[in-house]
Amino acid sequence: MTGVPASAAGGSSPAKQANPANLTQPAKGAHAADGSAVEASGAVEPTAATGPGTAARDAAGPDAGPDASGDGRAPRGGKLAAAAVNQASVWNIANLLTMLRLLLVPGFVALMLADGGYDPAWRSLAWAAFAIAMITDLFDGHLARTYNLVTDFGKIADPIADKAIMGAALICLSGLGDLPWWVTIVILGRELGITLLRFLVIRYGVIPASRGGKLKTLTQGVAVGMYVLALTGWLATLRWWVMAAAVVLTVVTGLDYVRQAVVLRRQGIAARRAASEETDA
């Protein structure tokens, strides 16, 4: 009696009994025989893991947008709505604080020069206005970074607001004889120069405020605030040293901004040159 293999006789082999899932899955040989037709067609069979929407996206390609899938279609006019949201995002809390700081400038000047500029009570009120401006400067940057409220308007308006309140305070102090004019010239010359530099390279990108710049602003704020209060004794000596530190930070961070502007301009020119070469090709 000849032995007939169980597979040839129609019986179940041990391998198939051990793996019942093979009854529903095509064998590797079948893939080798007709799998080329499936690969050539590029069809993707939806499964429980992918779903029909994923299969549609895979068939449309990686660059397809939400409209390429059956379940992620964007509403009509979605791009216009997104543009409107981006326009409205300029009026966020961080930018409003920056605008408030700009409005405090004329009020500070009026309080600083009231009654000849030497009245301790008016100088205390001027210091309060100056302190509010400095505090809002710290908060608007923190809010913008924490809640993703950073805008090009904020990047430009924030340093302008800083320079406006700081320039008003320095000019008032030097005009009253409380601060040497050379300190005011060095600080304002640096601030105005960096602001002009920002606008000159804005076509290549925006130079954001750095940590060194924030430290410089804080040191300047403390020093100028101590001068606004018209302190005497050892506090007057202390404020001189704080102002000296502020002047050093002003010069160092100014040179760093110049370096960033040069790098940004070179990168922008290189990018435009590469884009022009690709267009010509």
Accessible surface in RSA format (square Angstrom, percent):
REM  Atomic radii and reference values for relative SASA: ProtOr
REM  Chains: A
REM  Algorithm: Lee & Richards
REM  Probe-radius: 1.40
REM  Slices: 20
REM RES _ NUM      All-atoms   Total-Side   Main-Chain    Non-polar    All polar
REM                ABS   REL    ABS   REL    ABS   REL    ABS   REL    ABS   REL
RES MET A   1   244.28 126.5 155.27 102.8  89.01 211.9 130.59 111.0 113.69 150.6
RES THR A   2   118.71  84.4 103.78 105.2  14.92  35.6  85.54 114.9  33.16  50.1
RES GLY A   3    78.22  96.5   0.00   N/A  78.22  96.5  43.03 118.1  35.19  78.8
RES VAL A   4    96.59  63.6  69.74  63.1  26.85  64.7  71.18  61.8  25.41  68.9
RES PRO A   5    86.97  63.4  74.38  67.8  12.60  45.8  86.40  71.3   0.57   3.5
RES ALA A   6    53.51  49.2  39.69  61.2  13.82  31.4  45.47  64.0   8.04  21.3
RES SER A   7    81.51  68.9  57.81  77.2  23.69  54.6  36.15  77.0  45.35  63.5
RES ALA A   8    78.74  72.4  37.38  57.7  41.37  94.1  49.01  69.0  29.73  78.8
RES ALA A   9    74.42  68.4  34.64  53.5  39.78  90.5  44.70  63.0  29.72  78.7
RES GLY A  10    69.24  85.4   0.00   N/A  69.24  85.4  36.58 100.4  32.67  73.2
RES GLY A  11    40.01  49.3   0.00   N/A  40.01  49.3  29.26  80.3  10.74  24.1
RES SER A  12    69.43  58.7  50.32  67.2  19.11  44.0  11.86  25.2  57.57  80.7
RES SER A  13    24.39  20.6  23.93  31.9   0.46   1.1  19.48  41.5   4.91   6.9
RES PRO A  14   108.63  79.2 102.51  93.4   6.12  22.3 104.32  86.1   4.31  26.8
RES ALA A  15    71.97  66.2  59.25  91.4  12.72  28.9  68.19  96.0   3.78  10.0
RES LYS A  16   115.36  56.3 111.60  68.5   3.77   9.0  55.38  49.8  59.98  63.9
RES GLN A  17   118.86  66.5  93.47  68.3  25.39  60.4  37.30  79.4  81.56  61.9
RES ALA A  18    87.58  80.5  50.25  77.5  37.33  84.9  61.37  86.4  26.21  69.4
RES ASN A  19    64.57  44.5  63.29  61.2   1.28   3.1  18.20  43.8  46.37  44.8
RES PRO A  20    85.43  62.3  80.95  73.8   4.48  16.3  81.53  67.3   3.89  24.2
RES ALA A  21    49.72  45.7  38.59  59.6  11.13  25.3  46.95  66.1   2.77   7.3
RES ASN A  22    65.76  45.4  52.99  51.2  12.77  30.8  14.60  35.1  51.16  49.4
RES LEU A  23   138.52  77.1 102.73  73.5  35.79  90.0 106.87  75.1  31.65  85.2
RES THR A  24   119.96  85.3  85.51  86.7  34.46  82.1  80.21 107.7  39.76  60.1
RES GLN A  25   111.74  62.5 100.26  73.3  11.48  27.3  26.59  56.6  85.15  64.6
RES PRO A  26    86.17  62.8  62.68  57.1  23.48  85.4  73.59  60.8  12.57  78.1
RES ALA A  27    71.20  65.5  56.75  87.6  14.45  32.9  66.90  94.2   4.31  11.4
RES LYS A  28   185.14  90.3 176.91 108.5   8.24  19.6 120.43 108.4  64.71  68.9
RES GLY A  29    49.47  61.0   0.00   N/A  49.47  61.0  39.04 107.1  10.43  23.4
RES ALA A  30    42.75  39.3  32.22  49.7  10.53  23.9  39.44  55.5   3.31   8.8
RES HIS A  31   106.01  57.9  99.89  69.4   6.12  15.7  71.48  73.7  34.53  40.2
RES ALA A  32    88.60  81.5  50.75  78.3  37.85  86.1  63.16  89.0  25.43  67.4
RES ALA A  33    84.72  77.9  48.22  74.4  36.50  83.0  58.76  82.8  25.96  68.8
RES ASP A  34    84.58  59.2  81.24  80.9   3.34   7.9  35.38  83.3  49.20  49.1
RES GLY A  35     9.45  11.7   0.00   N/A   9.45  11.7   9.45  25.9   0.00   0.0
RES SER A  36    78.05  66.0  69.35  92.6   8.69  20.0  48.77 103.9  29.28  41.0
RES ALA A  37    66.34  61.0  53.20  82.1  13.14  29.9  61.23  86.2   5.11  13.5
RES VAL A  38    90.30  59.4  87.01  78.8   3.29   7.9  89.39  77.7   0.91   2.5
RES GLU A  39   146.16  83.9 120.29  91.0  25.87  61.6  49.52  95.8  96.64  78.9
RES ALA A  40    91.25  83.9  50.14  77.4  41.12  93.5  62.29  87.7  28.96  76.7
RES SER A  41    80.39  67.9  39.80  53.1  40.59  93.5  46.85  99.8  33.53  47.0
RES GLY A  42    46.87  57.8   0.00   N/A  46.87  57.8  34.45  94.5  12.42  27.8
RES ALA A  43    71.74  66.0  51.39  79.3  20.34  46.3  60.24  84.8  11.50  30.5
RES VAL A  44    66.35  43.7  48.74  44.1  17.61  42.4  51.95  45.1  14.40  39.1
RES GLU A  45   144.49  83.0 130.47  98.7  14.02  33.4  47.44  91.8  97.05  79.2
RES PRO A  46    75.21  54.8  57.65  52.6  17.56  63.8  57.91  47.8  17.30 107.5
RES THR A  47    75.99  54.1  62.16  63.0  13.83  33.0  68.72  92.3   7.27  11.0
RES ALA A  48   118.15 108.6  69.99 108.0  48.16 109.6  83.23 117.2  34.92  92.5
RES ALA A  49   100.63  92.5  58.00  89.5  42.63  97.0  68.17  96.0  32.47  86.0
RES THR A  50    51.24  36.4  38.90  39.4  12.35  29.4  40.95  55.0  10.30  15.6
RES GLY A  51    16.77  20.7   0.00   N/A  16.77  20.7  16.77  46.0   0.00   0.0
RES PRO A  52   108.73  79.2 102.10  93.1   6.63  24.1 103.43  85.4   5.30  32.9
RES GLY A  53     4.33   5.3   0.00   N/A   4.33   5.3   2.01   5.5   2.31   5.2
RES THR A  54    39.32  28.0  38.23  38.8   1.09   2.6  25.84  34.7  13.48  20.4
RES ALA A  55     9.97   9.2   8.36  12.9   1.61   3.7   8.58  12.1   1.40   3.7
RES ALA A  56    38.51  35.4  27.10  41.8  11.42  26.0  35.50  50.0   3.01   8.0
RES ARG A  57    95.58  40.1  93.51  47.7   2.07   4.9  37.83  51.7  57.74  35.0
RES ASP A  58    81.55  57.1  56.46  56.2  25.09  59.3  19.38  45.6  62.17  62.0
RES ALA A  59    74.66  68.6  39.24  60.5  35.42  80.6  45.21  63.7  29.45  78.0
RES ALA A  60    58.28  53.6  19.28  29.7  39.00  88.7  30.27  42.6  28.01  74.2
RES GLY A  61    22.63  27.9   0.00   N/A  22.63  27.9  19.00  52.1   3.63   8.1
RES PRO A  62   138.99 101.3  99.37  90.6  39.63 144.0 112.59  93.0  26.41 164.1
RES ASP A  63   142.05  99.5 109.45 108.9  32.60  77.1  41.87  98.5 100.18  99.9
RES ALA A  64    38.63  35.5   7.52  11.6  31.11  70.8  17.41  24.5  21.23  56.2
RES GLY A  65    41.08  50.7   0.00   N/A  41.08  50.7  29.09  79.8  11.99  26.8
RES PRO A  66    84.92  61.9  76.48  69.7   8.44  30.7  84.63  69.9   0.29   1.8
RES ASP A  67    81.37  57.0  72.70  72.4   8.68  20.5  26.28  61.8  55.09  54.9
RES ALA A  68    30.98  28.5   6.64  10.2  24.34  55.4  18.25  25.7  12.73  33.7
RES SER A  69     2.57   2.2   1.03   1.4   1.54   3.5   1.48   3.1   1.10   1.5
RES GLY A  70    65.10  80.3   0.00   N/A  65.10  80.3  35.64  97.8  29.46  66.0
RES ASP A  71   114.92  80.5  75.64  75.3  39.28  92.9  46.38 109.2  68.54  68.4
RES GLY A  72    31.99  39.5   0.00   N/A  31.99  39.5  27.21  74.7   4.78  10.7
RES ARG A  73   163.52  68.7 137.22  70.0  26.30  62.6  54.19  74.1 109.33  66.3
RES ALA A  74    45.94  42.2  31.20  48.2  14.74  33.5  35.89  50.5  10.05  26.6
RES PRO A  75   105.29  76.7  89.30  81.4  15.99  58.1 100.99  83.4   4.31  26.8
RES ARG A  76   244.89 102.8 205.47 104.7  39.42  93.9  87.05 119.0 157.84  95.7
RES GLY A  77    40.49  49.9   0.00   N/A  40.49  49.9  25.30  69.4  15.19  34.0
RES GLY A  78    25.06  30.9   0.00   N/A  25.06  30.9  16.63  45.6   8.43  18.9
RES LYS A  79   184.66  90.1 174.18 106.9  10.48  25.0 120.81 108.7  63.85  68.0
RES LEU A  80   141.70  78.9 135.54  97.0   6.16  15.5 136.20  95.7   5.51  14.8
RES ALA A  81    58.86  54.1  50.06  77.2   8.80  20.0  57.57  81.1   1.29   3.4
RES ALA A  82    54.45  50.1  47.35  73.1   7.10  16.2  53.40  75.2   1.05   2.8
RES ALA A  83    50.81  46.7  46.17  71.2   4.65  10.6  49.86  70.2   0.96   2.5
RES ALA A  84    62.39  57.4  50.74  78.3  11.65  26.5  57.61  81.1   4.78  12.7
RES VAL A  85   100.69  66.3  97.53  88.3   3.15   7.6  99.90  86.8   0.78   2.1
RES ASN A  86    97.51  67.2  91.28  88.2   6.23  15.0  23.07  55.5  74.44  72.0
RES GLN A  87   134.29  75.1 127.68  93.3   6.61  15.7  40.36  85.9  93.93  71.2
RES ALA A  88    63.84  58.7  51.70  79.8  12.14  27.6  57.47  80.9   6.37  16.9
RES SER A  89    47.52  40.2  36.97  49.3  10.56  24.3  38.39  81.7   9.14  12.8
RES VAL A  90    44.07  29.0  44.07  39.9   0.00   0.0  44.07  38.3   0.00   0.0
RES TRP A  91   168.80  67.7 148.03  71.7  20.77  48.8 123.66  65.9  45.15  73.2
RES ASN A  92    15.98  11.0   8.95   8.6   7.04  16.9  15.73  37.9   0.25   0.2
RES ILE A  93    87.94  50.0  82.85  61.7   5.08  12.3  83.32  60.0   4.61  12.5
RES ALA A  94     3.95   3.6   3.62   5.6   0.33   0.7   3.79   5.3   0.16   0.4
RES ASN A  95     3.48   2.4   3.48   3.4   0.00   0.0   0.00   0.0   3.48   3.4
RES LEU A  96    81.55  45.4  76.11  54.4   5.45  13.7  76.55  53.8   5.00  13.5
RES LEU A  97    32.81  18.3  32.73  23.4   0.08   0.2  32.81  23.0   0.00   0.0
RES THR A  98     2.99   2.1   2.99   3.0   0.00   0.0   0.13   0.2   2.86   4.3
RES MET A  99    45.40  23.5  44.58  29.5   0.82   2.0  29.99  25.5  15.41  20.4
RES LEU A 100    74.38  41.4  72.54  51.9   1.85   4.6  73.83  51.9   0.55   1.5
RES ARG A 101     0.00   0.0   0.00   0.0   0.00   0.0   0.00   0.0   0.00   0.0
RES LEU A 102    63.44  35.3  54.92  39.3   8.52  21.4  54.97  38.6   8.47  22.8
RES LEU A 103   132.93  74.0 120.70  86.4  12.23  30.7 121.34  85.2  11.59  31.2
RES LEU A 104    36.25  20.2  35.30  25.3   0.94   2.4  36.16  25.4   0.09   0.2
RES VAL A 105    24.58  16.2  24.58  22.2   0.00   0.0  24.58  21.4   0.00   0.0
RES PRO A 106    86.74  63.2  75.68  69.0  11.06  40.2  81.74  67.5   5.01  31.1
RES GLY A 107    35.19  43.4   0.00   N/A  35.19  43.4  33.44  91.8   1.75   3.9
RES PHE A 108     0.01   0.0   0.00   0.0   0.01   0.0   0.00   0.0   0.01   0.0
RES VAL A 109    45.45  29.9  45.45  41.1   0.00   0.0  45.45  39.5   0.00   0.0
RES ALA A 110    66.13  60.8  49.15  75.9  16.97  38.6  59.52  83.8   6.61  17.5
RES LEU A 111    44.83  25.0  44.71  32.0   0.12   0.3  44.83  31.5   0.00   0.0
RES MET A 112     0.51   0.3   0.00   0.0   0.51   1.2   0.00   0.0   0.51   0.7
RES LEU A 113    86.53  48.2  72.49  51.9  14.03  35.3  73.06  51.3  13.47  36.2
RES ALA A 114    23.61  21.7  13.91  21.5   9.70  22.1  23.54  33.2   0.07   0.2
RES ASP A 115   105.98  74.2  70.29  70.0  35.69  84.4  22.99  54.1  82.99  82.8
RES GLY A 116    52.55  64.8   0.00   N/A  52.55  64.8  37.78 103.7  14.77  33.1
RES GLY A 117     0.62   0.8   0.00   N/A   0.62   0.8   0.62   1.7   0.00   0.0
RES TYR A 118   137.06  64.0 117.96  67.1  19.10  49.7  99.42  74.7  37.64  46.4
RES ASP A 119    39.99  28.0  34.28  34.1   5.71  13.5   6.21  14.6  33.78  33.7
RES PRO A 120   103.74  75.6  97.87  89.2   5.87  21.4 102.44  84.6   1.30   8.1
RES ALA A 121    66.53  61.2  55.66  85.9  10.87  24.7  64.19  90.4   2.35   6.2
RES TRP A 122    99.23  39.8  99.16  48.0   0.07   0.2  81.77  43.6  17.46  28.3
RES ARG A 123     4.72   2.0   4.72   2.4   0.00   0.0   2.64   3.6   2.08   1.3
RES SER A 124    55.53  46.9  52.12  69.6   3.41   7.9  28.98  61.7  26.56  37.2
RES LEU A 125    92.59  51.6  90.69  64.9   1.90   4.8  90.78  63.8   1.81   4.9
RES ALA A 126     0.00   0.0   0.00   0.0   0.00   0.0   0.00   0.0   0.00   0.0
RES TRP A 127    98.62  39.6  98.62  47.7   0.00   0.0  88.79  47.3   9.83  15.9
RES ALA A 128    40.13  36.9  38.17  58.9   1.96   4.5  39.83  56.1   0.30   0.8
RES ALA A 129    11.55  10.6   8.77  13.5   2.78   6.3  10.80  15.2   0.75   2.0
RES PHE A 130     2.63   1.3   2.63   1.6   0.00   0.0   2.63   1.6   0.00   0.0
RES ALA A 131    21.20  19.5  17.23  26.6   3.97   9.0  21.16  29.8   0.04   0.1
RES ILE A 132    84.76  48.2  84.02  62.6   0.73   1.8  84.76  61.0   0.00   0.0
RES ALA A 133     0.00   0.0   0.00   0.0   0.00   0.0   0.00   0.0   0.00   0.0
RES MET A 134    25.42  13.2  23.87  15.8   1.56   3.7  21.42  18.2   4.00   5.3
RES ILE A 135    87.60  49.8  87.53  65.2   0.06   0.2  87.60  63.1   0.00   0.0
RES THR A 136    12.28   8.7  12.07  12.2   0.20   0.5  12.28  16.5   0.00   0.0
RES ASP A 137     2.12   1.5   1.91   1.9   0.21   0.5   0.08   0.2   2.04   2.0
RES LEU A 138    88.72  49.4  78.78  56.4   9.95  25.0  81.68  57.4   7.04  18.9
RES PHE A 139   111.73  55.9 111.11  68.8   0.62   1.6 111.73  67.7   0.00   0.0
RES ASP A 140     5.25   3.7   3.98   4.0   1.27   3.0   4.45  10.5   0.80   0.8
RES GLY A 141    12.69  15.6   0.00   N/A  12.69  15.6  12.69  34.8   0.00   0.0
RES HIS A 142    98.19  53.7  98.19  68.2   0.00   0.0  57.29  59.0  40.90  47.6
RES LEU A 143    37.17  20.7  37.17  26.6   0.00   0.0  37.17  26.1   0.00   0.0
RES ALA A 144    14.30  13.1  14.30  22.1   0.00   0.0  14.30  20.1   0.00   0.0
RES ARG A 145   155.08  65.1 129.12  65.8  25.97  61.8  68.86  94.1  86.23  52.3
RES THR A 146    77.88  55.4  44.63  45.2  33.24  79.2  45.43  61.0  32.44  49.0
RES TYR A 147   141.73  66.2 123.27  70.1  18.46  48.0  83.32  62.6  58.40  72.0
RES ASN A 148   133.03  91.7 114.06 110.2  18.98  45.7  30.06  72.3 102.97  99.5
RES LEU A 149    42.21  23.5  38.32  27.4   3.89   9.8  41.01  28.8   1.20   3.2
RES VAL A 150    72.05  47.4  46.73  42.3  25.32  61.0  48.94  42.5  23.11  62.7
RES THR A 151    23.94  17.0  16.56  16.8   7.38  17.6  22.83  30.7   1.11   1.7
RES ASP A 152    90.12  63.1  84.54  84.1   5.59  13.2  25.50  60.0  64.62  64.4
RES PHE A 153    75.39  37.7  66.31  41.1   9.08  23.6  72.57  44.0   2.82   8.1
RES GLY A 154    12.41  15.3   0.00   N/A  12.41  15.3  11.04  30.3   1.37   3.1
RES LYS A 155    65.99  32.2  55.72  34.2  10.26  24.4  22.04  19.8  43.94  46.8
RES ILE A 156    35.43  20.2  35.25  26.3   0.18   0.4  35.28  25.4   0.15   0.4
RES ALA A 157     9.05   8.3   7.45  11.5   1.59   3.6   9.04  12.7   0.01   0.0
RES ASP A 158    17.14  12.0  17.14  17.1   0.00   0.0  12.36  29.1   4.78   4.8
RES PRO A 159     8.14   5.9   7.70   7.0   0.44   1.6   8.14   6.7   0.00   0.0
RES ILE A 160    63.56  36.2  61.96  46.2   1.60   3.9  62.77  45.2   0.79   2.2
RES ALA A 161     0.00   0.0   0.00   0.0   0.00   0.0   0.00   0.0   0.00   0.0
RES ASP A 162    14.55  10.2  14.02  14.0   0.53   1.3   7.01  16.5   7.54   7.5
RES LYS A 163    23.55  11.5  18.04  11.1   5.51  13.1  11.73  10.6  11.82  12.6
RES ALA A 164    36.21  33.3  20.30  31.3  15.91  36.2  32.72  46.1   3.49   9.3
RES ILE A 165     0.02   0.0   0.02   0.0   0.00   0.0   0.02   0.0   0.00   0.0
RES MET A 166     4.88   2.5   4.88   3.2   0.00   0.0   4.88   4.2   0.00   0.0
RES GLY A 167     6.72   8.3   0.00   N/A   6.72   8.3   6.72  18.5   0.00   0.0
RES ALA A 168    16.39  15.1   5.66   8.7  10.73  24.4  13.60  19.2   2.79   7.4
RES ALA A 169     0.00   0.0   0.00   0.0   0.00   0.0   0.00   0.0   0.00   0.0
RES LEU A 170     0.00   0.0   0.00   0.0   0.00   0.0   0.00   0.0   0.00   0.0
RES ILE A 171    89.69  51.0  88.87  66.2   0.82   2.0  88.87  64.0   0.82   2.2
RES CYS A 172    10.46   7.9   5.82   6.5   4.64  10.9   4.37  11.1   6.09   6.6
RES LEU A 173     0.00   0.0   0.00   0.0   0.00   0.0   0.00   0.0   0.00   0.0
RES SER A 174     4.66   3.9   0.00   0.0   4.66  10.7   0.00   0.0   4.66   6.5
RES GLY A 175    57.14  70.5   0.00   N/A  57.14  70.5  24.87  68.2  32.27  72.3
RES LEU A 176    27.36  15.2  17.06  12.2  10.30  25.9  19.74  13.9   7.62  20.5
RES GLY A 177    64.19  79.2   0.00   N/A  64.19  79.2  31.65  86.8  32.54  72.9
RES ASP A 178    44.74  31.3  27.47  27.3  17.26  40.8  10.23  24.1  34.51  34.4
RES LEU A 179     5.41   3.0   1.00   0.7   4.41  11.1   2.32   1.6   3.09   8.3
RES PRO A 180    67.28  49.0  54.84  50.0  12.44  45.2  66.63  55.0   0.65   4.1
RES TRP A 181   129.25  51.9 124.39  60.2   4.87  11.4 105.44  56.2  23.82  38.6
RES TRP A 182   149.33  59.9 145.56  70.5   3.77   8.9 130.83  69.8  18.50  30.0
RES VAL A 183     6.11   4.0   6.11   5.5   0.00   0.0   6.11   5.3   0.00   0.0
RES THR A 184     3.31   2.4   3.31   3.4   0.00   0.0   3.31   4.4   0.00   0.0
RES ILE A 185   115.74  65.9 110.45  82.3   5.29  12.7 114.35  82.3   1.39   3.8
RES VAL A 186    52.30  34.4  43.65  39.5   8.65  20.8  50.04  43.5   2.26   6.1
RES ILE A 187     0.18   0.1   0.18   0.1   0.00   0.0   0.18   0.1   0.00   0.0
RES LEU A 188    27.71  15.4  27.71  19.8   0.00   0.0  27.71  19.5   0.00   0.0
RES GLY A 189    43.99  54.2   0.00   N/A  43.99  54.2  33.01  90.6  10.98  24.6
RES ARG A 190    28.85  12.1  16.55   8.4  12.29  29.3  24.13  33.0   4.71   2.9
RES GLU A 191     2.93   1.7   2.93   2.2   0.00   0.0   2.65   5.1   0.28   0.2
RES LEU A 192   116.07  64.6 111.42  79.7   4.65  11.7 111.73  78.5   4.34  11.7
RES GLY A 193    36.93  45.5   0.00   N/A  36.93  45.5  30.85  84.7   6.08  13.6
RES ILE A 194     9.51   5.4   9.48   7.1   0.03   0.1   9.48   6.8   0.03   0.1
RES THR A 195    21.16  15.1  21.16  21.5   0.00   0.0  21.13  28.4   0.03   0.1
RES LEU A 196   109.09  60.8 106.43  76.1   2.66   6.7 108.68  76.3   0.41   1.1
RES LEU A 197    38.24  21.3  37.43  26.8   0.81   2.0  38.08  26.7   0.16   0.4
RES ARG A 198    19.05   8.0  15.81   8.1   3.24   7.7  11.58  15.8   7.47   4.5
RES PHE A 199    94.72  47.4  83.08  51.5  11.64  30.3  83.45  50.6  11.26  32.2
RES LEU A 200   104.98  58.5  95.50  68.3   9.48  23.8  97.29  68.3   7.69  20.7
RES VAL A 201     7.33   4.8   7.33   6.6   0.00   0.0   7.33   6.4   0.00   0.0
RES ILE A 202    72.99  41.5  60.63  45.2  12.35  29.8  60.63  43.7  12.35  33.5
RES ARG A 203   160.60  67.4 129.91  66.2  30.69  73.1  34.72  47.5 125.88  76.3
RES TYR A 204    45.09  21.1  19.69  11.2  25.40  66.1   9.20   6.9  35.88  44.2
RES GLY A 205    24.04  29.6   0.00   N/A  24.04  29.6  23.20  63.7   0.84   1.9
RES VAL A 206    39.06  25.7  18.90  17.1  20.17  48.6  20.95  18.2  18.12  49.1
RES ILE A 207     6.29   3.6   3.75   2.8   2.54   6.1   5.02   3.6   1.26   3.4
RES PRO A 208    69.90  50.9  69.13  63.0   0.77   2.8  69.13  57.1   0.77   4.8
RES ALA A 209    49.35  45.4  22.15  34.2  27.20  61.9  22.15  31.2  27.20  72.1
RES SER A 210    31.76  26.8  22.72  30.3   9.05  20.8  29.43  62.7   2.34   3.3
RES ARG A 211   222.92  93.6 212.29 108.2  10.63  25.3  84.97 116.1 137.94  83.6
RES GLY A 212    29.81  36.8   0.00   N/A  29.81  36.8  23.84  65.4   5.97  13.4
RES GLY A 213     5.65   7.0   0.00   N/A   5.65   7.0   5.13  14.1   0.53   1.2
RES LYS A 214    45.15  22.0  42.84  26.3   2.31   5.5  41.26  37.1   3.89   4.1
RES LEU A 215    93.70  52.2  89.58  64.1   4.12  10.4  92.98  65.3   0.72   1.9
RES LYS A 216    10.18   5.0  10.18   6.2   0.00   0.0   0.35   0.3   9.83  10.5
RES THR A 217    11.73   8.3  11.72  11.9   0.01   0.0   5.82   7.8   5.91   8.9
RES LEU A 218    85.44  47.6  81.22  58.1   4.22  10.6  85.00  59.7   0.44   1.2
RES THR A 219    22.15  15.8  18.45  18.7   3.70   8.8  14.19  19.1   7.96  12.0
RES GLN A 220     2.97   1.7   2.92   2.1   0.05   0.1   0.12   0.3   2.85   2.2
RES GLY A 221     7.39   9.1   0.00   N/A   7.39   9.1   3.81  10.5   3.58   8.0
RES VAL A 222    74.30  48.9  65.98  59.7   8.32  20.0  72.80  63.3   1.50   4.1
RES ALA A 223     0.00   0.0   0.00   0.0   0.00   0.0   0.00   0.0   0.00   0.0
RES VAL A 224     0.10   0.1   0.10   0.1   0.00   0.0   0.10   0.1   0.00   0.0
RES GLY A 225     4.06   5.0   0.00   N/A   4.06   5.0   4.06  11.2   0.00   0.0
RES MET A 226    27.65  14.3  26.89  17.8   0.76   1.8  22.35  19.0   5.29   7.0
RES TYR A 227    12.10   5.6  11.83   6.7   0.27   0.7   4.02   3.0   8.08  10.0
RES VAL A 228     0.00   0.0   0.00   0.0   0.00   0.0   0.00   0.0   0.00   0.0
RES LEU A 229    61.87  34.5  46.33  33.1  15.54  39.1  46.52  32.7  15.35  41.3
RES ALA A 230    52.16  48.0  33.41  51.6  18.75  42.6  37.42  52.7  14.74  39.1
RES LEU A 231    39.78  22.2  32.99  23.6   6.79  17.1  35.25  24.8   4.53  12.2
RES THR A 232   113.49  80.7 100.28 101.7  13.21  31.5  68.39  91.9  45.10  68.2
RES GLY A 233    56.14  69.2   0.00   N/A  56.14  69.2  42.51 116.7  13.63  30.5
RES TRP A 234   182.25  73.1 171.51  83.0  10.74  25.2 150.44  80.2  31.81  51.6
RES LEU A 235    57.32  31.9  57.32  41.0   0.00   0.0  57.32  40.3   0.00   0.0
RES ALA A 236    28.16  25.9  23.01  35.5   5.15  11.7  23.39  32.9   4.77  12.6
RES THR A 237    82.80  58.9  77.32  78.4   5.49  13.1  54.63  73.4  28.17  42.6
RES LEU A 238    77.88  43.4  75.16  53.8   2.72   6.8  77.51  54.4   0.37   1.0
RES ARG A 239    33.98  14.3  33.98  17.3   0.00   0.0   0.00   0.0  33.98  20.6
RES TRP A 240   139.56  56.0 138.61  67.1   0.95   2.2 109.54  58.4  30.02  48.7
RES TRP A 241   158.51  63.6 153.69  74.4   4.81  11.3 137.40  73.3  21.11  34.2
RES VAL A 242    31.30  20.6  28.07  25.4   3.23   7.8  31.26  27.2   0.04   0.1
RES MET A 243     6.46   3.3   6.46   4.3   0.00   0.0   6.44   5.5   0.03   0.0
RES ALA A 244    34.32  31.6  26.10  40.3   8.22  18.7  33.17  46.7   1.15   3.1
RES ALA A 245    47.59  43.8  39.49  60.9   8.10  18.4  46.43  65.4   1.16   3.1
RES ALA A 246     0.00   0.0   0.00   0.0   0.00   0.0   0.00   0.0   0.00   0.0
RES VAL A 247    19.80  13.0  19.80  17.9   0.00   0.0  19.80  17.2   0.00   0.0
RES VAL A 248    91.68  60.3  88.54  80.2   3.14   7.6  91.67  79.6   0.01   0.0
RES LEU A 249    44.22  24.6  44.22  31.6   0.00   0.0  44.22  31.1   0.00   0.0
RES THR A 250     0.00   0.0   0.00   0.0   0.00   0.0   0.00   0.0   0.00   0.0
RES VAL A 251    71.20  46.8  66.81  60.5   4.39  10.6  69.90  60.7   1.29   3.5
RES VAL A 252    85.08  56.0  83.19  75.3   1.89   4.6  83.48  72.5   1.60   4.3
RES THR A 253    10.50   7.5   9.71   9.8   0.79   1.9  10.36  13.9   0.14   0.2
RES GLY A 254     5.22   6.4   0.00   N/A   5.22   6.4   5.15  14.1   0.07   0.1
RES LEU A 255   122.07  68.0 115.40  82.6   6.67  16.8 115.72  81.3   6.35  17.1
RES ASP A 256    49.19  34.5  43.94  43.7   5.25  12.4  21.86  51.5  27.33  27.3
RES TYR A 257     7.42   3.5   7.42   4.2   0.00   0.0   4.00   3.0   3.42   4.2
RES VAL A 258    68.49  45.1  68.49  62.0   0.00   0.0  68.49  59.5   0.00   0.0
RES ARG A 259   136.46  57.3 130.80  66.7   5.66  13.5  71.13  97.2  65.33  39.6
RES GLN A 260    42.39  23.7  37.91  27.7   4.48  10.7  16.33  34.8  26.06  19.8
RES ALA A 261     2.39   2.2   1.80   2.8   0.59   1.4   2.08   2.9   0.32   0.8
RES VAL A 262    65.92  43.4  63.06  57.1   2.86   6.9  65.78  57.2   0.14   0.4
RES VAL A 263    60.44  39.8  59.74  54.1   0.70   1.7  60.42  52.5   0.03   0.1
RES LEU A 264    37.59  20.9  36.52  26.1   1.07   2.7  37.48  26.3   0.11   0.3
RES ARG A 265   119.26  50.1 119.26  60.8   0.00   0.0  25.13  34.3  94.13  57.1
RES ARG A 266   163.60  68.7 157.61  80.3   5.99  14.3  51.76  70.7 111.83  67.8
RES GLN A 267   110.46  61.8 102.21  74.7   8.25  19.6  41.77  88.9  68.68  52.1
RES GLY A 268    12.43  15.3   0.00   N/A  12.43  15.3  11.78  32.3   0.65   1.4
RES ILE A 269    51.65  29.4  50.28  37.5   1.37   3.3  51.09  36.8   0.56   1.5
RES ALA A 270    57.83  53.2  50.24  77.5   7.59  17.3  53.47  75.3   4.36  11.6
RES ALA A 271    63.18  58.1  49.84  76.9  13.34  30.3  58.41  82.3   4.77  12.6
RES ARG A 272   132.48  55.6 124.55  63.5   7.93  18.9  58.64  80.1  73.84  44.8
RES ARG A 273   150.74  63.3 144.28  73.5   6.45  15.4  51.24  70.0  99.50  60.3
RES ALA A 274    49.45  45.5  46.19  71.3   3.26   7.4  48.53  68.3   0.92   2.4
RES ALA A 275    55.96  51.4  50.92  78.6   5.04  11.5  54.28  76.4   1.68   4.4
RES SER A 276    58.67  49.6  51.18  68.3   7.49  17.3  30.14  64.2  28.53  40.0
RES GLU A 277   109.77  63.0 102.81  77.8   6.95  16.6  41.93  81.1  67.84  55.4
RES GLU A 278   136.51  78.4 117.80  89.1  18.71  44.5  45.42  87.8  91.09  74.4
RES THR A 279   116.54  82.9  86.93  88.1  29.61  70.6  70.77  95.1  45.77  69.2
RES ASP A 280   120.90  84.7  83.77  83.4  37.12  87.8  35.56  83.7  85.34  85.1
RES ALA A 281   120.09 110.4  50.48  77.9  69.61 158.4  75.77 106.7  44.33 117.4
END  Absolute sums over single chains surface
CHAIN  1 A    17551.4      14043.1       3508.3      12216.2       5335.2
END  Absolute sums over all chains
TOTAL         17551.4      14043.1       3508.3      12216.2       5335.2
